[in-house]
Amino acid sequence: MLTRDGIYNYISALNGGNQISVELTKDTEVVGVPSDLDTIITKATEVYNKYRPKVNEFPFIVIKNQQNYNLPRTIVGRGVLRYIPRQSISDSYKQFPSSYYPVNYPGYNIKAADLIGWRGINATERKILGSWDDWKYNQDNNTLTIYPPPLQSFNGVLETLHDRMFAVIQNIFTTTQGQREYPVKLVNENRLPVVNIVPGSISIKIGTWTIVDDYSGNLSCSDPLVGGTIDYSKGIVTVIFTDIPPQGLSAALTICEIRQEDYNWFKDYALAIGKIIIGRKRSHFGGKIPGAQKEIELDVDVLKEGNEEKEKLEDTAKVWMLSWAIPRTQ
């Protein structure tokens, strides 16, 4: 799993080693001001989510004659990509043709433009759908509207877009006297629930102990921690100690939902942003700093290198959009 330390070490190793700590801050030095590493990870995660969002499916009931459906914000995430009507939840491989929103390539804003209607519907499907032609999602109030009103009730599925997290959540719990088991509902920095977590993306650090999940919702660790469980859909982590832990022991939880096959892309993009930050700082000094005997020349070409590498990596990422922006076909 990618970690803050791993990314910093990668950038450092390719930019002069330990001396880079003077030019690229790892930890926050002023309250409220992010470190250079935090800025790098934030930017890399933002660009990554632009081209590689999570696409989740959520089943719901379409009710006869009801056109409007208010959707919880935690389900919608960034927005609705597709609405897929089905005869039953188990009918997942016999989908009706689905309409979809055009995507503002290469951005990620879903536009309420002219929508593609149903195509190739046979007589049986027509009986269920009626004269169904269209649907619309309102981003302002999280409302799905289907046209015309359905002739009968049936099951539908929404495909929704969500950001992938790469974050460290501090102090997810503080141990108290007489307690061995600690269930915690995760929230982000805005106190909003963290739900629909990618399996295998969790790492918890409690003191010197690291807990990892096994992609199946089970957390494991050596004594004095038994481990615990994680509910990926609800974002609930439960940590269990072998014995009563000392009071005041807190934890830091890392969530990294970057796809494993994209780790190298993410590290290289972070490296490119790091070079840009270093290059800009060196440019402020005219590429030179005072030395004991004479001025020391600094490599300011890293700024150009960083911008070129950043552009190439973004071109690579644009291809990813094809995996979720193209409409489904039967």
C-alpha positions as CSV (number, residue, x, y, z in Angstrom):
1,M,0.0,0.0,0.0
2,L,1.2,3.5,-0.7
3,T,2.2,5.6,2.3
4,R,3.2,9.2,2.9
5,D,6.7,8.0,4.0
6,G,7.1,5.8,0.9
7,I,6.2,8.6,-1.4
8,Y,8.5,11.1,0.3
9,N,11.4,8.6,0.2
10,Y,10.8,8.0,-3.5
11,I,10.9,11.7,-4.2
12,S,14.0,12.1,-2.0
13,A,15.9,9.2,-3.5
14,L,15.5,10.7,-7.0
15,N,16.4,14.3,-6.0
16,G,19.6,14.1,-4.0
17,G,18.7,12.0,-0.9
18,N,18.6,13.5,2.6
19,Q,19.6,17.0,1.6
20,I,16.2,17.3,-0.1
21,S,14.6,17.7,3.4
22,V,15.8,21.4,3.4
23,E,13.9,22.1,0.2
24,L,10.9,19.8,0.5
25,T,9.0,19.8,3.8
26,K,7.6,16.5,5.0
27,D,5.6,17.6,8.1
28,T,3.6,20.7,8.8
29,E,5.7,23.4,10.4
30,V,3.0,26.0,10.9
31,V,-0.5,25.1,12.1
32,G,-3.0,25.3,9.2
33,V,-0.3,25.4,6.5
34,P,0.2,22.1,4.7
35,S,3.7,20.7,4.2
36,D,5.1,20.3,0.7
37,L,4.4,16.6,1.0
38,D,0.8,17.2,1.9
39,T,0.5,19.5,-1.1
40,I,2.0,16.9,-3.4
41,I,-0.3,14.1,-2.2
42,T,-3.4,16.4,-2.4
43,K,-2.6,17.4,-6.0
44,A,-1.8,13.9,-7.1
45,T,-5.0,12.5,-5.5
46,E,-7.0,15.3,-7.1
47,V,-5.7,14.6,-10.6
48,Y,-5.9,10.8,-10.1
49,N,-9.6,11.1,-9.2
50,K,-10.2,13.2,-12.2
51,Y,-9.4,10.3,-14.5
52,R,-9.8,7.2,-12.3
53,P,-12.8,7.6,-10.0
54,K,-14.6,4.7,-8.3
55,V,-17.7,3.5,-10.1
56,N,-20.1,1.9,-7.6
57,E,-23.5,0.3,-8.2
58,F,-26.4,0.9,-5.9
59,P,-29.7,-1.0,-6.3
60,F,-33.0,0.7,-5.5
61,I,-36.7,0.2,-6.1
62,V,-38.4,2.0,-8.9
63,I,-42.0,2.7,-7.8
64,K,-45.0,2.7,-10.2
65,N,-46.0,6.2,-11.3
66,Q,-43.2,7.8,-9.2
67,Q,-40.8,9.9,-11.3
68,N,-38.6,11.7,-8.7
69,Y,-36.2,9.9,-6.3
70,N,-34.1,11.8,-3.7
71,L,-30.7,10.2,-3.3
72,P,-28.5,10.3,-0.2
73,R,-25.4,12.4,-0.8
74,T,-23.2,9.5,0.5
75,I,-24.5,7.3,-2.2
76,V,-24.2,9.8,-5.0
77,G,-20.7,10.9,-4.2
78,R,-19.5,13.0,-7.1
79,G,-22.6,12.3,-9.3
80,V,-24.6,9.7,-11.2
81,L,-23.0,8.2,-14.3
82,R,-25.7,5.8,-15.4
83,Y,-29.1,4.5,-14.4
84,I,-29.8,0.9,-15.3
85,P,-33.3,-0.6,-15.0
86,R,-33.5,-4.3,-14.2
87,Q,-36.3,-6.8,-13.8
88,S,-34.7,-8.1,-10.6
89,I,-31.6,-7.5,-8.6
90,S,-30.3,-11.0,-9.6
91,D,-30.8,-10.1,-13.3
92,S,-27.4,-8.3,-13.2
93,Y,-26.2,-9.8,-16.5
94,K,-29.4,-9.1,-18.4
95,Q,-29.5,-5.4,-18.3
96,F,-31.7,-3.3,-20.4
97,P,-29.9,-0.7,-22.6
98,S,-28.9,2.1,-20.4
99,S,-28.9,5.9,-21.0
100,Y,-25.9,7.8,-19.7
101,Y,-24.6,11.3,-19.2
102,P,-21.9,12.6,-21.6
103,V,-18.8,13.4,-19.7
104,N,-17.0,16.7,-20.1
105,Y,-13.7,15.2,-21.3
106,P,-11.1,15.5,-20.0
107,G,-12.8,17.0,-16.9
108,Y,-15.1,15.1,-14.6
109,N,-18.2,17.3,-14.4
110,I,-21.3,15.4,-15.5
111,K,-23.4,17.6,-17.6
112,A,-27.2,17.6,-17.9
113,A,-27.0,17.7,-21.7
114,D,-29.1,15.9,-24.3
115,L,-29.4,12.4,-23.0
116,I,-29.3,9.2,-25.0
117,G,-32.6,7.3,-24.7
118,W,-33.4,3.6,-24.8
119,R,-32.4,1.7,-27.9
120,G,-33.4,-1.8,-29.2
121,I,-36.0,-2.5,-26.5
122,N,-38.1,-5.6,-27.3
123,A,-41.8,-6.1,-26.6
124,T,-41.2,-7.7,-23.1
125,E,-39.0,-4.8,-22.1
126,R,-41.4,-2.3,-23.5
127,K,-44.2,-3.7,-21.3
128,I,-42.1,-3.1,-18.2
129,L,-40.7,0.3,-19.2
130,G,-43.7,1.7,-21.0
131,S,-42.7,4.5,-23.4
132,W,-39.6,5.2,-21.4
133,D,-37.4,7.6,-23.2
134,D,-35.2,9.5,-20.8
135,W,-33.9,10.2,-17.3
136,K,-32.1,13.1,-15.6
137,Y,-30.0,13.6,-12.5
138,N,-30.1,17.0,-10.8
139,Q,-26.7,17.6,-9.1
140,D,-28.0,20.6,-7.0
141,N,-30.5,18.5,-5.0
142,N,-29.4,14.9,-5.7
143,T,-32.6,14.0,-7.4
144,L,-33.1,11.3,-10.1
145,T,-36.0,11.9,-12.5
146,I,-37.2,9.3,-14.9
147,Y,-39.5,9.9,-17.9
148,P,-42.4,9.1,-18.3
149,P,-43.7,7.7,-15.0
150,P,-43.0,4.0,-14.8
151,L,-45.9,1.7,-15.6
152,Q,-45.0,-0.7,-12.7
153,S,-42.6,-1.2,-9.9
154,F,-39.3,-2.9,-10.5
155,N,-35.6,-2.9,-9.4
156,G,-33.1,-0.3,-10.7
157,V,-29.4,0.2,-10.3
158,L,-27.5,3.5,-10.2
159,E,-23.9,3.7,-11.3
160,T,-22.3,6.5,-9.3
161,L,-18.9,8.2,-9.3
162,H,-16.8,8.6,-6.1
163,D,-13.4,10.0,-5.2
164,R,-10.7,7.5,-4.2
165,M,-9.2,8.4,-0.8
166,F,-5.6,8.7,0.1
167,A,-5.6,10.2,3.5
168,V,-4.5,9.8,7.1
169,I,-7.2,10.0,9.8
170,Q,-5.7,10.8,13.2
171,N,-7.1,9.8,16.5
172,I,-9.9,7.5,15.3
173,F,-10.3,6.4,18.9
174,T,-8.7,6.9,22.3
175,T,-8.6,3.9,24.6
176,T,-10.6,4.1,27.9
177,Q,-10.5,2.1,31.1
178,G,-12.1,-1.4,31.1
179,Q,-12.7,-1.6,27.3
180,R,-11.2,-4.1,24.8
181,E,-13.3,-3.5,21.7
182,Y,-13.5,-0.2,19.9
183,P,-16.0,0.3,17.0
184,V,-15.5,3.6,15.2
185,K,-17.5,5.1,12.3
186,L,-15.0,6.9,10.0
187,V,-15.4,10.5,8.9
188,N,-13.2,12.8,6.8
189,E,-11.8,16.2,7.7
190,N,-15.2,17.7,7.0
191,R,-16.9,15.3,9.4
192,L,-18.7,13.6,6.6
193,P,-19.0,9.8,6.7
194,V,-16.3,7.8,4.8
195,V,-18.2,5.0,3.1
196,N,-17.8,2.5,0.2
197,I,-14.1,2.0,1.1
198,V,-12.0,-0.1,-1.4
199,P,-11.1,-3.4,0.2
200,G,-7.4,-3.8,1.1
201,S,-6.9,0.0,1.4
202,I,-6.8,0.3,5.2
203,S,-3.7,0.4,7.4
204,I,-4.0,1.3,11.1
205,K,-1.0,2.4,13.3
206,I,-1.6,2.1,17.1
207,G,1.6,3.0,19.0
208,T,4.2,0.8,17.4
209,W,1.7,-1.8,16.1
210,T,0.4,-1.9,12.6
211,I,-2.9,-3.5,11.7
212,V,-3.7,-4.5,8.1
213,D,-6.9,-5.8,6.4
214,D,-7.1,-8.9,4.3
215,Y,-9.4,-7.5,1.5
216,S,-12.3,-9.5,3.2
217,G,-13.0,-7.2,6.1
218,N,-10.8,-8.8,8.7
219,L,-8.0,-6.9,10.5
220,S,-5.0,-8.7,11.8
221,C,-2.1,-7.9,14.1
222,S,0.2,-9.5,16.6
223,D,-0.3,-9.4,20.4
224,P,-1.5,-7.3,22.3
225,L,-4.0,-6.7,19.5
226,V,-6.3,-9.4,18.3
227,G,-7.1,-7.4,15.2
228,G,-10.7,-6.6,14.4
229,T,-13.1,-6.0,11.5
230,I,-14.0,-3.4,8.9
231,D,-17.4,-2.8,7.3
232,Y,-16.3,-1.3,3.9
233,S,-19.7,-0.1,2.8
234,K,-20.6,1.7,6.1
235,G,-17.0,2.7,7.0
236,I,-17.0,1.2,10.5
237,V,-13.7,-0.1,11.9
238,T,-13.7,-2.2,15.0
239,V,-10.3,-2.8,16.8
240,I,-10.0,-5.5,19.4
241,F,-7.3,-5.9,22.0
242,T,-6.2,-9.1,23.7
243,D,-6.2,-7.5,27.1
244,I,-7.4,-4.2,28.4
245,P,-5.1,-1.6,26.7
246,P,-3.5,1.3,28.6
247,Q,-5.6,4.5,28.7
248,G,-5.1,7.3,26.2
249,L,-3.6,5.1,23.4
250,S,-4.7,6.7,20.2
251,A,-4.5,5.6,16.6
252,A,-3.8,6.9,13.1
253,L,-5.6,5.2,10.2
254,T,-4.4,5.4,6.6
255,I,-6.8,4.9,3.7
256,C,-5.2,4.4,0.3
257,E,-7.7,3.6,-2.4
258,I,-5.3,4.1,-5.3
259,R,-5.4,1.0,-7.5
260,Q,-2.4,-1.2,-7.0
261,E,-1.6,-1.2,-10.7
262,D,-1.5,2.6,-10.6
263,Y,1.0,2.9,-7.7
264,N,3.9,3.7,-10.1
265,W,1.8,6.3,-11.9
266,F,0.9,8.0,-8.6
267,K,4.5,8.0,-7.3
268,D,5.8,9.4,-10.6
269,Y,3.2,12.1,-10.6
270,A,4.1,13.0,-7.0
271,L,7.7,13.1,-8.1
272,A,6.9,15.4,-10.9
273,I,5.0,17.8,-8.6
274,G,7.9,17.6,-6.1
275,K,10.3,18.6,-8.9
276,I,8.1,21.6,-9.7
277,I,8.1,22.7,-6.1
278,I,11.8,22.3,-5.7
279,G,12.5,24.0,-9.0
280,R,10.4,27.0,-8.1
281,K,12.1,27.4,-4.7
282,R,15.6,27.2,-6.4
283,S,14.5,29.8,-9.0
284,H,13.8,32.3,-6.2
285,F,17.5,32.2,-5.4
286,G,18.6,32.6,-9.0
287,G,19.8,29.0,-9.0
288,K,22.6,29.8,-6.5
289,I,23.1,29.9,-2.8
290,P,26.0,31.1,-0.7
291,G,28.7,28.5,0.2
292,A,31.7,28.4,2.6
293,Q,34.2,29.1,-0.2
294,K,32.0,30.1,-3.2
295,E,28.4,30.1,-4.4
296,I,26.8,26.7,-4.9
297,E,24.9,26.3,-8.1
298,L,21.5,24.6,-7.9
299,D,19.9,22.5,-10.6
300,V,17.0,24.6,-11.7
301,D,16.2,22.3,-14.7
302,V,14.1,20.1,-12.3
303,L,11.3,22.7,-12.8
304,K,11.2,22.0,-16.6
305,E,11.6,18.3,-16.0
306,G,8.7,18.3,-13.5
307,N,6.3,20.1,-15.9
308,E,7.2,17.8,-18.8
309,E,6.8,14.7,-16.7
310,K,3.5,16.0,-15.3
311,E,2.1,16.6,-18.7
312,K,3.0,13.1,-20.0
313,L,1.5,11.4,-17.0
314,E,-1.7,13.3,-17.4
315,D,-1.9,12.3,-21.0
316,T,-1.5,8.7,-19.9
317,A,-4.3,9.1,-17.3
318,K,-6.8,10.5,-19.9
319,V,-6.9,7.0,-21.5
320,W,-8.3,5.6,-18.2
321,M,-11.5,7.6,-18.7
322,L,-12.5,5.3,-21.5
323,S,-13.0,2.5,-18.9
324,W,-16.0,4.3,-17.3
325,A,-17.1,7.1,-19.7
326,I,-18.1,4.8,-22.5
327,P,-21.8,3.7,-22.2
328,R,-22.6,0.1,-21.5
329,T,-23.9,-2.1,-24.3
330,Q,-25.7,-5.4,-24.1
